Amino acid sequence: MESFIEVFRKKNYGDKKNAAVKARLAAAGLKDIAEVIPSVIYKLEGDYGPADIEAFAAGLFADPVLETFRTAVQKPKGFFKVQVWIRDSSTDVVGESVKDVIAAMGKARPRIARVGNAFAVKGKFTKAQLEAAVKKTFVNEVVNKFFIE
């Protein structure tokens, strides 16, 4: 079964990262950015139930002091959602580490573990303008794949 965990910085703890993503997009020509919400997405494929996924999120992926999580990837209303992943043909070293850690926790080793960066972005621009800025700043098309919804 395929599962996703999305991890966010808590309010007031992620301000510098939000500003950095916004600045990179602006430097790439994306103007009128109202808000940016960065996150990290973990994709797991394995025989895990909802309680396992919740336990992985709370005990492994999210720092309870600085971060919060949800066990699904969602696009906030009025935002574009950008996801940047390492291509399946490339080794995801963080994903490989995730497999090892889950196995060390006594759970079955995931068949697939991938880690992606994401951000929700809101502003007065088109999807094509956002795509151009993302390609300039966050994507190496040889190594990465990306999606905008």
Phi and psi restraints in degrees (value plus and minus 20) as a CYANA .aco file:
   2 GLU   PHI    -111.2   -71.2
   2 GLU   PSI     110.3   150.3
   3 SER   PHI    -153.2  -113.2
   3 SER   PSI     132.0   172.0
   4 PHE   PHI    -147.8  -107.8
   4 PHE   PSI     123.1   163.1
   5 ILE   PHI    -148.2  -108.2
   5 ILE   PSI     106.5   146.5
   6 GLU   PHI    -133.5   -93.5
   6 GLU   PSI     107.4   147.4
   7 VAL   PHI    -134.3   -94.3
   7 VAL   PSI     111.6   151.6
   8 PHE   PHI    -143.8  -103.8
   8 PHE   PSI     132.6   172.6
   9 ARG   PHI     -94.8   -54.8
   9 ARG   PSI     122.6   162.6
  10 LYS   PHI     -89.0   -49.0
  10 LYS   PSI     137.9   177.9
  11 LYS   PHI     -73.7   -33.7
  11 LYS   PSI     116.2   156.2
  12 ASN   PHI      56.1    96.1
  12 ASN   PSI     -26.3    13.7
  13 TYR   PHI    -122.4   -82.4
  13 TYR   PSI     -37.8     2.2
  14 GLY   PHI    -129.0   -89.0
  14 GLY   PSI      -8.7    31.3
  15 ASP   PHI     -78.7   -38.7
  15 ASP   PSI     -60.9   -20.9
  16 LYS   PHI     -86.9   -46.9
  16 LYS   PSI     -60.9   -20.9
  17 LYS   PHI     -87.3   -47.3
  17 LYS   PSI     -62.1   -22.1
  18 ASN   PHI     -77.7   -37.7
  18 ASN   PSI     -66.4   -26.4
  19 ALA   PHI     -85.4   -45.4
  19 ALA   PSI     -57.4   -17.4
  20 ALA   PHI     -86.7   -46.7
  20 ALA   PSI     -63.1   -23.1
  21 VAL   PHI     -84.5   -44.5
  21 VAL   PSI     -63.9   -23.9
  22 LYS   PHI     -80.4   -40.4
  22 LYS   PSI     -63.9   -23.9
  23 ALA   PHI     -85.2   -45.2
  23 ALA   PSI     -60.1   -20.1
  24 ARG   PHI     -83.8   -43.8
  24 ARG   PSI     -62.6   -22.6
  25 LEU   PHI     -85.9   -45.9
  25 LEU   PSI     -60.8   -20.8
  26 ALA   PHI     -84.5   -44.5
  26 ALA   PSI     -60.7   -20.7
  27 ALA   PHI     -84.7   -44.7
  27 ALA   PSI     -45.0    -5.0
  28 ALA   PHI    -107.7   -67.7
  28 ALA   PSI     -13.9    26.1
  29 GLY   PHI      82.8   122.8
  29 GLY   PSI     -19.6    20.4
  30 LEU   PHI    -103.6   -63.6
  30 LEU   PSI      94.4   134.4
  31 LYS   PHI    -122.8   -82.8
  31 LYS   PSI     146.4   186.4
  32 ASP   PHI      37.4    77.4
  32 ASP   PSI      27.5    67.5
  33 ILE   PHI    -104.0   -64.0
  33 ILE   PSI     100.9   140.9
  34 ALA   PHI    -107.4   -67.4
  34 ALA   PSI     -61.6   -21.6
  35 GLU   PHI    -176.8  -136.8
  35 GLU   PSI     126.1   166.1
  36 VAL   PHI    -152.2  -112.2
  36 VAL   PSI     114.1   154.1
  37 ILE   PHI    -146.9  -106.9
  37 ILE   PSI      78.3   118.3
  38 PRO   PHI     -97.8   -57.8
  38 PRO   PSI     135.9   175.9
  39 SER   PHI    -176.1  -136.1
  39 SER   PSI     149.8   189.8
  40 VAL   PHI    -139.3   -99.3
  40 VAL   PSI     115.4   155.4
  41 ILE   PHI    -135.0   -95.0
  41 ILE   PSI     112.7   152.7
  42 TYR   PHI    -130.8   -90.8
  42 TYR   PSI     108.5   148.5
  43 LYS   PHI    -130.8   -90.8
  43 LYS   PSI     105.0   145.0
  44 LEU   PHI    -143.5  -103.5
  44 LEU   PSI     117.5   157.5
  45 GLU   PHI    -141.9  -101.9
  45 GLU   PSI     100.7   140.7
  46 GLY   PHI     159.5   199.5
  46 GLY   PSI     158.2   198.2
  47 ASP   PHI    -110.4   -70.4
  47 ASP   PSI      56.0    96.0
  48 TYR   PHI    -142.5  -102.5
  48 TYR   PSI     121.5   161.5
  49 GLY   PHI    -110.8   -70.8
  49 GLY   PSI     154.2   194.2
  50 PRO   PHI     -77.0   -37.0
  50 PRO   PSI     -55.2   -15.2
  51 ALA   PHI     -86.9   -46.9
  51 ALA   PSI     -57.1   -17.1
  52 ASP   PHI     -84.4   -44.4
  52 ASP   PSI     -66.3   -26.3
  53 ILE   PHI     -81.9   -41.9
  53 ILE   PSI     -63.2   -23.2
  54 GLU   PHI     -80.7   -40.7
  54 GLU   PSI     -62.5   -22.5
  55 ALA   PHI     -86.0   -46.0
  55 ALA   PSI     -61.1   -21.1
  56 PHE   PHI     -82.0   -42.0
  56 PHE   PSI     -64.4   -24.4
  57 ALA   PHI     -81.9   -41.9
  57 ALA   PSI     -69.4   -29.4
  58 ALA   PHI     -93.8   -53.8
  58 ALA   PSI     -55.8   -15.8
  59 GLY   PHI    -120.1   -80.1
  59 GLY   PSI     -34.1     5.9
  60 LEU   PHI    -144.2  -104.2
  60 LEU   PSI     -67.2   -27.2
  61 PHE   PHI    -112.5   -72.5
  61 PHE   PSI     -53.6   -13.6
  62 ALA   PHI    -128.7   -88.7
  62 ALA   PSI     109.7   149.7
  63 ASP   PHI     -97.1   -57.1
  63 ASP   PSI      97.2   137.2
  64 PRO   PHI     -84.1   -44.1
  64 PRO   PSI     -40.3    -0.3
  65 VAL   PHI    -100.5   -60.5
  65 VAL   PSI     -62.7   -22.7
  66 LEU   PHI    -123.2   -83.2
  66 LEU   PSI     -41.0    -1.0
  67 GLU   PHI    -148.7  -108.7
  67 GLU   PSI     141.7   181.7
  68 THR   PHI    -151.5  -111.5
  68 THR   PSI     149.2   189.2
  69 PHE   PHI    -168.8  -128.8
  69 PHE   PSI     146.6   186.6
  70 ARG   PHI    -161.7  -121.7
  70 ARG   PSI     133.7   173.7
  71 THR   PHI    -118.0   -78.0
  71 THR   PSI      20.6    60.6
  72 ALA   PHI    -183.4  -143.4
  72 ALA   PSI     138.1   178.1
  73 VAL   PHI    -121.2   -81.2
  73 VAL   PSI     105.1   145.1
  74 GLN   PHI    -148.0  -108.0
  74 GLN   PSI     131.8   171.8
  75 LYS   PHI    -125.2   -85.2
  75 LYS   PSI      97.2   137.2
  76 PRO   PHI     -81.4   -41.4
  76 PRO   PSI     126.0   166.0
  77 LYS   PHI     -80.5   -40.5
  77 LYS   PSI     112.0   152.0
  78 GLY   PHI      65.6   105.6
  78 GLY   PSI     -16.7    23.3
  79 PHE   PHI    -133.9   -93.9
  79 PHE   PSI     135.9   175.9
  80 PHE   PHI    -110.2   -70.2
  80 PHE   PSI     126.6   166.6
  81 LYS   PHI    -136.2   -96.2
  81 LYS   PSI     101.3   141.3
  82 VAL   PHI    -127.7   -87.7
  82 VAL   PSI     111.4   151.4
  83 GLN   PHI    -143.3  -103.3
  83 GLN   PSI     110.8   150.8
  84 VAL   PHI    -141.6  -101.6
  84 VAL   PSI     101.8   141.8
  85 TRP   PHI    -145.3  -105.3
  85 TRP   PSI     135.3   175.3
  86 ILE   PHI     -94.5   -54.5
  86 ILE   PSI     116.9   156.9
  87 ARG   PHI     -76.8   -36.8
  87 ARG   PSI     128.3   168.3
  88 ASP   PHI     -80.3   -40.3
  88 ASP   PSI     -46.3    -6.3
  89 SER   PHI     -98.4   -58.4
  89 SER   PSI     -28.0    12.0
  90 SER   PHI    -127.0   -87.0
  90 SER   PSI     129.6   169.6
  91 THR   PHI     -94.2   -54.2
  91 THR   PSI     109.2   149.2
  92 ASP   PHI    -118.0   -78.0
  92 ASP   PSI      77.0   117.0
  93 VAL   PHI     -84.9   -44.9
  93 VAL   PSI     -54.1   -14.1
  94 VAL   PHI     -88.0   -48.0
  94 VAL   PSI     -61.7   -21.7
  95 GLY   PHI     -79.9   -39.9
  95 GLY   PSI     -59.6   -19.6
  96 GLU   PHI     -84.2   -44.2
  96 GLU   PSI     -58.7   -18.7
  97 SER   PHI     -84.7   -44.7
  97 SER   PSI     -59.0   -19.0
  98 VAL   PHI     -80.1   -40.1
  98 VAL   PSI     -63.1   -23.1
  99 LYS   PHI     -77.4   -37.4
  99 LYS   PSI     -65.6   -25.6
 100 ASP   PHI     -83.1   -43.1
 100 ASP   PSI     -62.6   -22.6
 101 VAL   PHI     -88.1   -48.1
 101 VAL   PSI     -61.6   -21.6
 102 ILE   PHI     -83.3   -43.3
 102 ILE   PSI     -61.8   -21.8
 103 ALA   PHI     -83.5   -43.5
 103 ALA   PSI     -58.7   -18.7
 104 ALA   PHI     -87.0   -47.0
 104 ALA   PSI     -42.9    -2.9
 105 MET   PHI     -98.1   -58.1
 105 MET   PSI     -21.7    18.3
 106 GLY   PHI      70.8   110.8
 106 GLY   PSI     -11.4    28.6
 107 LYS   PHI    -118.7   -78.7
 107 LYS   PSI     142.4   182.4
 108 ALA   PHI     -81.8   -41.8
 108 ALA   PSI     119.8   159.8
 109 ARG   PHI     -85.9   -45.9
 109 ARG   PSI     110.7   150.7
 110 PRO   PHI     -82.0   -42.0
 110 PRO   PSI     124.0   164.0
 111 ARG   PHI     -87.2   -47.2
 111 ARG   PSI     -59.1   -19.1
 112 ILE   PHI    -157.2  -117.2
 112 ILE   PSI     116.7   156.7
 113 ALA   PHI    -159.1  -119.1
 113 ALA   PSI     100.1   140.1
 114 ARG   PHI    -149.8  -109.8
 114 ARG   PSI     130.8   170.8
 115 VAL   PHI    -146.2  -106.2
 115 VAL   PSI     110.0   150.0
 116 GLY   PHI    -148.3  -108.3
 116 GLY   PSI     137.8   177.8
 117 ASN   PHI    -121.9   -81.9
 117 ASN   PSI     125.1   165.1
 118 ALA   PHI    -162.4  -122.4
 118 ALA   PSI     140.4   180.4
 119 PHE   PHI    -176.3  -136.3
 119 PHE   PSI     124.0   164.0
 120 ALA   PHI    -117.0   -77.0
 120 ALA   PSI     115.2   155.2
 121 VAL   PHI    -156.3  -116.3
 121 VAL   PSI     117.6   157.6
 122 LYS   PHI    -147.2  -107.2
 122 LYS   PSI     118.9   158.9
 123 GLY   PHI     151.2   191.2
 123 GLY   PSI    -192.2  -152.2
 124 LYS   PHI    -120.2   -80.2
 124 LYS   PSI      62.0   102.0
 125 PHE   PHI    -177.6  -137.6
 125 PHE   PSI     146.4   186.4
 126 THR   PHI    -114.6   -74.6
 126 THR   PSI     146.7   186.7
 127 LYS   PHI     -81.5   -41.5
 127 LYS   PSI     -58.3   -18.3
 128 ALA   PHI     -84.2   -44.2
 128 ALA   PSI     -59.7   -19.7
 129 GLN   PHI     -86.1   -46.1
 129 GLN   PSI     -61.4   -21.4
 130 LEU   PHI     -84.0   -44.0
 130 LEU   PSI     -63.8   -23.8
 131 GLU   PHI     -78.9   -38.9
 131 GLU   PSI     -63.3   -23.3
 132 ALA   PHI     -82.1   -42.1
 132 ALA   PSI     -63.1   -23.1
 133 ALA   PHI     -87.2   -47.2
 133 ALA   PSI     -60.0   -20.0
 134 VAL   PHI     -83.8   -43.8
 134 VAL   PSI     -62.8   -22.8
 135 LYS   PHI     -82.0   -42.0
 135 LYS   PSI     -55.6   -15.6
 136 LYS   PHI     -94.2   -54.2
 136 LYS   PSI     -47.9    -7.9
 137 THR   PHI    -135.7   -95.7
 137 THR   PSI     -54.5   -14.5
 138 PHE   PHI    -139.6   -99.6
 138 PHE   PSI     -23.9    16.1
 139 VAL   PHI    -148.1  -108.1
 139 VAL   PSI     109.0   149.0
 140 ASN   PHI    -126.1   -86.1
 140 ASN   PSI      86.7   126.7
 141 GLU   PHI     -85.5   -45.5
 141 GLU   PSI     -32.8     7.2
 142 VAL   PHI     -94.6   -54.6
 142 VAL   PSI     -57.4   -17.4
 143 VAL   PHI    -123.5   -83.5
 143 VAL   PSI     -52.2   -12.2
 144 ASN   PHI    -127.4   -87.4
 144 ASN   PSI     135.8   175.8
 145 LYS   PHI    -143.3  -103.3
 145 LYS   PSI     133.6   173.6
 146 PHE   PHI    -166.1  -126.1
 146 PHE   PSI     137.0   177.0
 147 PHE   PHI    -154.4  -114.4
 147 PHE   PSI     123.0   163.0
 148 ILE   PHI    -147.2  -107.2
 148 ILE   PSI     107.6   147.6
